[in-house]
Amino acid sequence: MGKINANIMNIGELNFSLFDIPFYQRPYRWQTIHVDTLLNTLRDNLKKEEYRIGSIIVNPISQSGKFDIVDGQQRLTTLSLIFMCLEGSSTSHRLQCRYSHIDSRLNIYRNYHHIQNWLSNNNIQKKQLLDFILNKCSVVVITADDLTEAFQMFDSQNGRGKELEAYNLLKAYHLRAIDNDTTTITLTEEKKDIDRQWESAVLMKGVDSEESLLKTMVNNLYRIRKWSRQHSAWSFGKSKINEFKGIQFNKGEAELPLTNMSLLLYLHYNTQTERITHRGIDDKGQNPFVSITMDIINGNLFFEYIRTYINAYNYVILNPKPEGHPLYKFQQDFKEYCLQYPGAKRKGDGYIREVFIALVLALYDRFGEVFVNRYYKTLYSLAYRERLRLQRVCYASTIDFPKRYFECITTSVNDSGLRSLIEFASQSIDYRANNINKVAEFILNSGGIINKNGKIINSDDLISD
């Protein structure tokens, strides 16, 4: 077990030049609202003799005398900007790090000017604020010699400002797993490339553009995995990251001997002359050797797993297909009957849409695009019948009802096994919801019959021609 020290230090005692931002850190992403929170807190506590502004976790960098910032980068960067506004760019109280990510540079530029405006608009003396921060504000500096222990502490931290997303905890965990498997020849540049791709996915948007596509996709994968095992599936969060912590290989060996697909995949991936990343990926950027419900293999293959389904989501849902393509009609109907009917933007309708997309991705993962074309109307009926049945849809409405559908998809081995989906979609339901005539129309045109009392009685054929 590594050595851990915790010291309370005034900000003025910190040697900012000794701190470095490791490549595995996320970009600087504090928004002006987070900067305002820190500035207003400092202003409101100016008369105090001592004020604690949180903690930072650092890890020594071998024999260099410098320290990687494991937790606290956002706060230390913002403090650096404040000191630059108070003392000028030559201040010694700022990080001497290079910010390579475009997000970091844009946020630094914006926040620097925001701090200058805040100082101009607040009746506060710069010298007074500077003296208060340097001599009366303190932080708890936690130094952990062992990086794994540093990350464990980091995982449990709940700091001020922009809370770390659960998916970024997974990024840090699996970057560490790469180092633990010493048979994997992974250079720093390769890790940086993994990090760049991850952060690029953070900036992508799905059909519900408020959310990061990466966050959406990790949540979809989590719920599909849970539903496929007949478990209730709430949304993914920090308390559930163990779902994506899997088999760890160390020096090419796992804790238990594996004779299943996990070992074969690991060996194939790490054969330098025939790596999946160079040979087996198809032209859609999707690894044909992974599946949504597979055992997670820590390290490189986890990132390959996530990257595959980011690309699958883009391919199936977002990237328009030409007429005649197997996914063309699905995409046209998805746009009209999932995104454009009255009420489609309500939260409850978004929850149903999430289930439908998850069903489509699970079917695509197991059987491919031709089967999506064949069965998407059935999947629509299975998901949106809940929109018809319920007058108000909340997140809890979706945690259990799709379980049998996902079990059917993930255990079927051919077309015959999927026929149970049609039986499920043909069961009658009460039609209670309002303002969703488009949904009823689509189910009706798919073969469903809605009687005058609002019941879907039967479905002659929910499979597309």
C-alpha positions as CSV (number, residue, x, y, z in Angstrom):
1,M,0.0,0.0,0.0
2,G,1.3,3.4,-1.0
3,K,1.9,6.3,1.4
4,I,-0.8,8.9,1.8
5,N,-0.2,12.4,3.3
6,A,-2.7,15.1,3.9
7,N,-1.6,18.7,4.7
8,I,-3.5,21.9,5.1
9,M,-1.7,24.6,3.1
10,N,-2.5,28.2,2.5
11,I,-2.8,29.0,-1.2
12,G,0.2,31.2,-1.0
13,E,2.3,28.2,0.1
14,L,1.5,26.2,-3.0
15,N,4.2,26.0,-5.6
16,F,2.1,26.1,-8.7
17,S,5.1,25.4,-10.9
18,L,5.4,21.9,-9.4
19,F,1.9,20.8,-10.5
20,D,1.3,19.1,-13.9
21,I,-1.9,18.0,-15.6
22,P,-1.5,14.4,-16.8
23,F,-2.8,13.3,-20.2
24,Y,-5.6,11.2,-18.7
25,Q,-7.3,14.3,-17.2
26,R,-10.4,15.7,-18.8
27,P,-10.1,19.2,-20.4
28,Y,-10.6,22.4,-18.4
29,R,-14.4,22.7,-18.7
30,W,-15.5,25.1,-15.9
31,Q,-18.2,27.4,-17.2
32,T,-18.7,31.0,-16.0
33,I,-21.4,29.8,-13.6
34,H,-18.7,27.7,-11.8
35,V,-16.3,30.6,-11.8
36,D,-19.0,32.9,-10.4
37,T,-19.6,30.4,-7.6
38,L,-15.9,30.5,-6.6
39,L,-15.6,34.3,-6.9
40,N,-18.8,35.0,-5.0
41,T,-17.7,32.6,-2.2
42,L,-14.4,34.4,-1.9
43,R,-16.0,37.8,-1.8
44,D,-18.6,36.7,0.8
45,N,-15.9,35.4,3.1
46,L,-13.4,38.2,2.9
47,K,-13.7,39.1,6.6
48,K,-12.9,35.6,7.8
49,E,-9.5,34.8,9.3
50,E,-9.4,31.4,7.6
51,Y,-11.4,29.9,4.8
52,R,-11.1,26.4,3.3
53,I,-11.8,26.1,-0.4
54,G,-11.6,22.3,-0.7
55,S,-9.0,19.7,-1.4
56,I,-6.7,18.6,-4.2
57,I,-5.2,15.1,-4.8
58,V,-1.8,14.8,-6.3
59,N,0.5,11.9,-7.3
60,P,4.4,12.3,-7.3
61,I,6.0,12.0,-10.8
62,S,8.9,9.5,-10.2
63,Q,12.0,11.4,-9.2
64,S,11.2,14.7,-10.9
65,G,10.0,16.5,-7.8
66,K,6.7,17.4,-9.6
67,F,3.2,16.2,-9.0
68,D,0.4,15.1,-11.3
69,I,-3.0,16.7,-10.4
70,V,-5.4,13.8,-9.9
71,D,-8.2,15.9,-8.6
72,G,-8.4,19.7,-8.4
73,Q,-7.4,20.7,-11.9
74,Q,-10.5,22.8,-12.6
75,R,-10.1,24.7,-9.3
76,L,-6.4,25.3,-9.6
77,T,-6.7,26.5,-13.2
78,T,-9.4,28.9,-12.2
79,L,-7.3,30.2,-9.3
80,S,-4.5,30.7,-11.8
81,L,-6.7,32.8,-14.0
82,I,-7.8,34.9,-10.9
83,F,-4.2,35.5,-10.0
84,M,-3.4,36.6,-13.6
85,C,-6.2,39.1,-13.4
86,L,-5.0,40.4,-10.0
87,E,-1.2,40.3,-10.5
88,G,-0.7,40.2,-14.2
89,S,0.5,37.4,-16.5
90,S,3.9,37.3,-14.8
91,T,2.4,36.0,-11.5
92,S,4.1,33.0,-10.0
93,H,0.8,31.8,-8.6
94,R,-0.4,29.9,-11.7
95,L,0.0,26.5,-13.3
96,Q,2.8,26.2,-15.8
97,C,1.0,23.6,-17.8
98,R,0.3,23.3,-21.5
99,Y,-3.4,23.0,-22.4
100,S,-3.6,21.2,-25.7
101,H,-7.4,20.5,-25.9
102,I,-9.4,23.1,-27.8
103,D,-12.1,23.1,-25.0
104,S,-9.5,24.0,-22.4
105,R,-8.2,26.9,-24.5
106,L,-11.7,28.3,-25.2
107,N,-12.8,28.0,-21.6
108,I,-9.6,29.6,-20.3
109,Y,-10.0,32.6,-22.7
110,R,-13.6,33.1,-21.8
111,N,-13.2,32.7,-18.1
112,Y,-10.2,35.0,-18.0
113,H,-12.2,37.8,-19.5
114,H,-15.2,36.9,-17.3
115,I,-13.1,37.3,-14.2
116,Q,-11.9,40.7,-15.4
117,N,-15.5,41.8,-15.8
118,W,-16.4,40.4,-12.4
119,L,-13.7,42.4,-10.8
120,S,-14.8,45.6,-12.6
121,N,-18.4,45.1,-11.6
122,N,-17.8,44.3,-7.9
123,N,-16.8,46.9,-5.4
124,I,-13.8,45.0,-4.2
125,Q,-10.1,46.0,-3.9
126,K,-7.8,43.7,-5.9
127,K,-5.1,43.9,-3.2
128,Q,-7.6,42.9,-0.5
129,L,-8.8,39.9,-2.5
130,L,-5.3,38.8,-3.4
131,D,-4.2,39.0,0.2
132,F,-7.2,37.0,1.4
133,I,-6.7,34.2,-1.2
134,L,-3.0,33.9,-0.6
135,N,-2.8,34.1,3.1
136,K,-6.2,33.2,4.5
137,C,-7.6,30.7,2.1
138,S,-6.4,27.1,2.4
139,V,-6.7,23.7,0.7
140,V,-6.1,20.2,1.9
141,V,-3.3,18.8,-0.2
142,I,-3.6,15.0,-0.3
143,T,-0.4,13.3,-1.7
144,A,-0.9,9.6,-2.7
145,D,2.3,7.8,-3.8
146,D,0.3,5.0,-5.4
147,L,-1.7,6.2,-8.4
148,T,-4.4,3.5,-7.9
149,E,-5.1,4.7,-4.4
150,A,-5.1,8.3,-5.6
151,F,-7.8,7.4,-8.1
152,Q,-9.8,5.5,-5.5
153,M,-9.8,8.7,-3.4
154,F,-10.6,10.7,-6.5
155,D,-13.6,8.4,-7.3
156,S,-15.1,9.2,-3.9
157,Q,-14.5,12.9,-4.0
158,N,-17.5,15.3,-4.4
159,G,-15.9,18.7,-5.0
160,R,-17.4,22.0,-5.8
161,G,-18.1,23.2,-9.3
162,K,-18.5,20.8,-12.2
163,E,-18.8,17.3,-10.8
164,L,-17.0,14.6,-12.6
165,E,-19.3,12.5,-14.8
166,A,-19.5,8.8,-14.1
167,Y,-18.3,8.0,-17.6
168,N,-15.1,9.9,-17.0
169,L,-14.4,7.8,-13.9
170,L,-14.5,4.8,-16.3
171,K,-12.0,6.5,-18.6
172,A,-9.5,7.0,-15.7
173,Y,-10.1,3.4,-14.5
174,H,-9.4,1.8,-17.9
175,L,-6.4,4.0,-18.7
176,R,-4.9,2.7,-15.5
177,A,-5.8,-0.9,-16.6
178,I,-3.7,-0.4,-19.7
179,D,-0.7,0.2,-17.6
180,N,-1.4,-2.9,-15.4
181,D,-1.3,-5.2,-18.4
182,T,2.4,-5.0,-19.2
183,T,2.2,-7.3,-22.3
184,T,0.2,-4.6,-24.1
185,I,2.6,-2.3,-25.9
186,T,0.8,1.0,-25.4
187,L,2.8,4.2,-25.8
188,T,1.9,7.5,-24.2
189,E,0.9,8.8,-27.6
190,E,-1.6,5.9,-28.0
191,K,-3.1,6.8,-24.6
192,K,-3.4,10.4,-25.7
193,D,-5.2,9.3,-28.8
194,I,-7.6,7.3,-26.7
195,D,-8.2,10.4,-24.6
196,R,-8.7,12.6,-27.6
197,Q,-11.3,10.2,-29.1
198,W,-13.1,10.0,-25.7
199,E,-13.3,13.7,-25.3
200,S,-14.4,14.1,-28.9
201,A,-17.3,11.8,-28.2
202,V,-18.1,13.9,-25.1
203,L,-18.7,16.8,-27.5
204,M,-20.9,14.8,-29.9
205,K,-24.7,15.1,-29.6
206,G,-27.4,12.4,-30.1
207,V,-31.0,12.9,-31.2
208,D,-31.7,14.6,-27.9
209,S,-29.1,17.3,-28.3
210,E,-28.9,18.4,-24.7
211,E,-26.9,15.4,-23.7
212,S,-23.4,14.3,-24.7
213,L,-23.6,11.3,-27.1
214,L,-20.9,9.5,-25.0
215,K,-23.1,9.9,-21.9
216,T,-26.2,8.8,-23.8
217,M,-24.4,5.8,-25.3
218,V,-22.9,4.6,-22.0
219,N,-26.3,4.9,-20.4
220,N,-27.9,2.9,-23.3
221,L,-25.3,0.2,-23.0
222,Y,-25.7,-0.1,-19.3
223,R,-29.5,-0.4,-19.5
224,I,-29.3,-2.9,-22.4
225,R,-26.9,-5.1,-20.4
226,K,-29.2,-4.9,-17.3
227,W,-32.4,-5.6,-19.2
228,S,-30.9,-8.5,-21.1
229,R,-30.2,-10.2,-17.7
230,Q,-33.8,-9.5,-16.7
231,H,-32.8,-6.8,-14.2
232,S,-34.4,-3.4,-13.6
233,A,-32.5,-0.7,-15.4
234,W,-32.3,2.7,-13.9
235,S,-30.0,5.3,-15.4
236,F,-26.2,4.9,-15.2
237,G,-24.3,6.7,-12.5
238,K,-21.3,6.7,-10.3
239,S,-22.7,3.9,-8.0
240,K,-23.1,1.6,-11.0
241,I,-19.6,1.8,-12.7
242,N,-18.8,-1.7,-11.7
243,E,-21.0,-2.9,-14.6
244,F,-18.1,-1.7,-16.8
245,K,-15.2,-3.0,-14.7
246,G,-14.4,-6.4,-15.9
247,I,-11.6,-8.9,-16.5
248,Q,-8.1,-7.6,-15.8
249,F,-5.2,-9.2,-17.5
250,N,-1.8,-8.7,-15.9
251,K,1.3,-9.8,-17.9
252,G,-1.1,-11.7,-20.2
253,E,-2.8,-13.6,-17.4
254,A,-6.1,-13.2,-15.6
255,E,-6.9,-14.1,-12.0
256,L,-8.7,-17.2,-13.2
257,P,-7.9,-19.3,-16.3
258,L,-10.3,-18.3,-19.1
259,T,-11.2,-20.7,-21.9
260,N,-14.1,-18.6,-23.2
261,M,-14.5,-15.8,-25.8
262,S,-12.9,-13.3,-23.4
263,L,-9.5,-14.9,-23.5
264,L,-9.7,-15.5,-27.3
265,L,-10.6,-11.9,-27.8
266,Y,-7.9,-10.7,-25.6
267,L,-5.3,-12.8,-27.3
268,H,-6.5,-11.8,-30.8
269,Y,-6.5,-8.1,-29.9
270,N,-3.0,-8.2,-28.4
271,T,-1.4,-10.2,-31.3
272,Q,0.6,-7.3,-32.7
273,T,0.6,-8.7,-36.3
274,E,-3.2,-9.3,-36.3
275,R,-4.7,-6.7,-34.0
276,I,-8.4,-6.1,-34.4
277,T,-7.8,-2.4,-34.5
278,H,-5.9,-2.8,-37.7
279,R,-7.4,-5.8,-39.4
280,G,-10.9,-6.7,-38.2
281,I,-12.8,-3.4,-38.0
282,D,-15.2,-2.9,-40.9
283,D,-15.7,0.3,-42.9
284,K,-18.3,1.6,-40.4
285,G,-15.7,1.8,-37.6
286,Q,-17.4,-1.0,-35.6
287,N,-15.4,-3.9,-34.2
288,P,-17.1,-7.1,-35.4
289,F,-15.6,-9.0,-32.4
290,V,-17.5,-7.2,-29.7
291,S,-21.1,-7.4,-28.5
292,I,-23.1,-5.3,-26.2
293,T,-23.6,-8.0,-23.6
294,M,-20.0,-9.3,-23.7
295,D,-17.7,-9.6,-20.7
296,I,-15.9,-6.3,-20.2
297,I,-12.1,-6.7,-20.7
298,N,-10.3,-3.8,-18.9
299,G,-8.1,-1.4,-20.8
300,N,-7.8,-1.1,-24.6
301,L,-10.8,-3.3,-25.3
302,F,-13.1,-1.3,-23.1
303,F,-12.4,1.8,-25.2
304,E,-12.8,-0.3,-28.4
305,Y,-16.2,-1.5,-27.0
306,I,-17.4,2.1,-26.4
307,R,-16.0,3.4,-29.7
308,T,-17.8,0.6,-31.6
309,Y,-21.2,1.6,-30.2
310,I,-20.7,5.3,-30.6
311,N,-20.0,4.5,-34.3
312,A,-23.0,2.2,-34.4
313,Y,-25.3,4.9,-33.0
314,N,-24.0,7.3,-35.6
315,Y,-24.4,4.8,-38.4
316,V,-27.9,3.6,-37.5
317,I,-29.6,6.7,-36.1
318,L,-27.8,9.9,-37.1
319,N,-26.0,9.4,-40.5
320,P,-28.7,9.8,-43.3
321,K,-28.9,6.8,-45.7
322,P,-29.8,7.0,-49.4
323,E,-33.0,5.7,-50.7
324,G,-32.7,1.9,-51.2
325,H,-30.4,1.4,-48.2
326,P,-31.7,-1.1,-45.7
327,L,-31.9,1.6,-43.0
328,Y,-33.5,4.3,-45.2
329,K,-37.2,3.7,-44.4
330,F,-36.3,3.2,-40.7
331,Q,-34.6,6.6,-40.5
332,Q,-37.5,8.3,-42.3
333,D,-40.0,6.8,-40.0
334,F,-37.8,7.5,-36.9
335,K,-37.7,11.2,-37.8
336,E,-41.5,11.4,-38.4
337,Y,-42.8,9.2,-35.7
338,C,-40.2,9.7,-32.9
339,L,-39.1,13.3,-33.3
340,Q,-41.9,15.2,-35.0
341,Y,-45.3,14.3,-33.5
342,P,-47.0,16.7,-31.0
343,G,-45.5,16.1,-27.6
344,A,-42.4,14.4,-28.9
345,K,-40.2,16.8,-26.9
346,R,-41.8,16.0,-23.5
347,K,-39.6,14.3,-21.0
348,G,-41.8,11.2,-20.8
349,D,-41.7,10.8,-24.6
350,G,-37.9,11.1,-24.5
351,Y,-37.8,8.2,-22.0
352,I,-39.8,6.1,-24.4
353,R,-37.7,7.1,-27.3
354,E,-34.6,6.1,-25.3
355,V,-36.1,2.6,-24.9
356,F,-36.9,2.3,-28.6
357,I,-33.4,3.4,-29.6
358,A,-31.9,0.8,-27.2
359,L,-34.1,-1.9,-28.7
360,V,-33.0,-1.0,-32.2
361,L,-29.3,-0.9,-31.2
362,A,-29.6,-4.3,-29.5
363,L,-31.2,-5.8,-32.6
364,Y,-28.6,-4.3,-34.9
365,D,-25.8,-5.5,-32.7
366,R,-27.1,-9.1,-32.8
367,F,-28.5,-9.4,-36.3
368,G,-27.5,-6.4,-38.4
369,E,-29.2,-3.7,-40.5
370,V,-31.4,-6.0,-42.6
371,F,-33.2,-7.2,-39.4
372,V,-33.6,-3.6,-38.2
373,N,-35.4,-2.9,-41.4
374,R,-37.5,-6.0,-40.9
375,Y,-38.4,-5.5,-37.2
376,Y,-38.2,-1.8,-36.4
377,K,-42.0,-1.4,-36.6
378,T,-42.4,-4.2,-34.1
379,L,-39.9,-2.6,-31.8
380,Y,-41.7,0.7,-32.2
381,S,-45.0,-0.9,-31.1
382,L,-43.3,-2.6,-28.1
383,A,-41.8,0.7,-26.9
384,Y,-44.6,3.2,-27.8
385,R,-47.5,1.1,-26.6
386,E,-46.4,2.3,-23.2
387,R,-46.8,5.9,-24.4
388,L,-50.3,5.0,-25.5
389,R,-51.1,3.1,-22.3
390,L,-49.9,5.8,-19.8
391,Q,-51.2,9.3,-19.5
392,R,-48.0,10.4,-17.8
393,V,-44.6,8.7,-18.4
394,C,-41.8,9.1,-15.8
395,Y,-38.4,7.4,-15.8
396,A,-39.6,4.8,-13.4
397,S,-42.2,3.8,-16.1
398,T,-39.4,2.4,-18.2
399,I,-37.2,0.5,-15.8
400,D,-38.9,-2.9,-16.1
401,F,-41.3,-3.3,-19.0
402,P,-38.7,-3.9,-21.8
403,K,-36.9,-6.7,-20.0
404,R,-38.6,-9.6,-21.9
405,Y,-38.0,-7.8,-25.2
406,F,-34.3,-7.5,-24.7
407,E,-34.0,-11.1,-23.4
408,C,-35.7,-12.2,-26.6
409,I,-33.3,-10.2,-28.8
410,T,-30.1,-11.2,-27.0
411,T,-31.0,-14.9,-26.7
412,S,-32.5,-15.5,-30.2
413,V,-30.2,-17.2,-32.8
414,N,-32.4,-16.7,-35.8
415,D,-35.6,-15.1,-37.2
416,S,-37.8,-17.7,-35.6
417,G,-36.6,-16.7,-32.1
418,L,-37.6,-13.1,-32.8
419,R,-41.2,-14.0,-33.6
420,S,-42.1,-13.7,-29.9
421,L,-41.7,-10.0,-30.3
422,I,-44.6,-9.9,-32.7
423,E,-46.8,-11.8,-30.1
424,F,-45.8,-9.2,-27.4
425,A,-46.7,-6.3,-29.8
426,S,-50.1,-7.9,-30.6
427,Q,-51.4,-7.8,-27.0
428,S,-54.3,-5.4,-26.4
429,I,-53.7,-2.3,-24.3
430,D,-55.9,0.6,-23.0
431,Y,-55.3,3.7,-25.0
432,R,-55.2,6.6,-22.4
433,A,-52.6,9.1,-23.5
434,N,-53.4,12.3,-25.2
435,N,-51.9,14.3,-28.1
436,I,-50.1,11.3,-29.6
437,N,-52.2,10.6,-32.7
438,K,-49.0,10.2,-34.8
439,V,-48.0,7.3,-32.5
440,A,-51.3,5.6,-32.8
441,E,-51.3,6.2,-36.6
442,F,-47.9,4.5,-37.0
443,I,-49.0,1.5,-35.0
444,L,-52.2,1.3,-36.9
445,N,-50.3,1.5,-40.2
446,S,-48.0,-1.2,-39.0
447,G,-50.9,-3.6,-38.8
448,G,-52.3,-2.8,-35.4
449,I,-56.1,-2.2,-35.0
450,I,-57.4,0.5,-32.6
451,N,-61.1,0.3,-31.9
452,K,-63.4,3.1,-31.0
453,N,-62.6,2.5,-27.3
454,G,-59.0,3.1,-27.9
455,K,-57.7,-0.5,-27.7
456,I,-55.1,-2.0,-29.9
457,I,-56.7,-5.4,-30.5
458,N,-54.4,-7.2,-32.9
459,S,-51.6,-7.0,-35.4
460,D,-51.7,-8.9,-38.6
461,D,-48.0,-8.3,-39.4
462,L,-45.7,-6.0,-37.6
463,I,-42.8,-7.0,-39.8
464,S,-41.8,-4.8,-42.8
465,D,-42.0,-6.2,-46.2
